Amino acid sequence: MLVLLGGLLTASLIWAPAASAHAVLVSSSPVDGARVNTEPAEVRLTFDESVGLIPAAEGVISTTGLRADTGQPQLTAGGTTIALRLRPGLPKGTYSATWRVVSADTHVVSGSITFGIGVSPGAGVTAPADRTRGLDIAADVAQGLVYAGIVALIGVLGAVRLLWPWSQGQRRVRLLAWAGWAALLCGTAGAFLLEGPRAADGSWPAVARFQDAGLTVDSVFGAELLARAALLLAVAPLLTRPGQRALPGRAGNVTRAVAALALLAAVAVTGHAAAGSGAWLAIPAAMLHLAAMAVWLGGLVLLWLVVIPAVRSGSRTLAEARLRPWSVTAYTCVLSLVVTGEYQAARQISPVQALWTTSYGLTLLIKTCLVIGMLATAAVAHRAAVGPAAREAAPLAVARVVRRSARVEACVGRRSWR
């Protein structure tokens, strides 16, 4: 597994195009710091992925405060290039083109370039201070709630259906499922409320007043969030006992599987997977990544809170714990995580230096170390549960080792996918 991880990471860094976690300006016309002797008709800003415009956030201003653009920026080249038309007859001087856009991962990216018309450019216009740091942290917390909700709702119920159907009616399983549903809904609502003020460089009072919510409603991201919220409300009856009794057997399983896939797709399309070339493959890969993460961590939570306690209390046998099938399931999930994770990294990171010079690369390294630690912990539990020594060990001793391992894996796993 470690050899596969290293090989895929190396290959992805060799063949991947240069990219980062957020939208990055890759070229501009005029070039930053250039002197142009002929007044350009427009300023063009090209990014490495499609971006979303924020009203009144892009413009060209001279050092004297003169507004040089017409105030009507246009997106071209599939949303990757911003064209700012300039007014005719601009005087000689230094001009700054500033932007504040929304990248594919909903993070707001800002910056500026400076050029001179008829003169060598001097110092450009100072960009306004960013006031959204607190909102960005809150948005990351909201996204963490979404991931936790996927684990508790889709992962836990998926593991129940696959391995431990006898636990379906237990109170802890129902509470986990409803907690996951609530976390998904709260995370989605939080992202919706925060996106507008973040885009408009607002602060917490703007969130409380629902200011700039129209920016979110009119955006693709806002429509995706509203669709996800509507989907969550639609699947809520499936979690109730009457809803479960109304859809028994194969029809119920198919309906729940379709609902789970729809929720995974609703989360996957709001990230980088839906941006850039190859989205037709990146979105299913992101869905598989989320599903593998959910079933692995959801199964660990079930082992820790439901399965092993039932074995220790004597209400279930060690055979009913199905530790060997769980081991195979967990290994398959890890393999899927590695393959899909490296594919996603290949679309985001290159060259090798990006691993330690960008926040996205450092995050990937930390997650890789956490996964290696979880694999080492799982190996100990695997030997205790299904190895040769497990045949001679007492069931309670095996249960203690597995529960301790599941607790460590689940805690570390939640941190690695925050």
Beta strands, then each sheet from edge to edge (+ up, - down):
strand 1: 25-29
strand 2: 35-36
strand 3: 42-47
strand 4: 52-53
strand 5: 59-62
strand 6: 74-76
strand 7: 81-85
strand 8: 93-102
strand 9: 108-117
sheet 1: 1+ 3- 7+ 6-
sheet 2: 2+ 9+ 8- 4+
sheet 3: 2+ 9+ 8- 5+
end
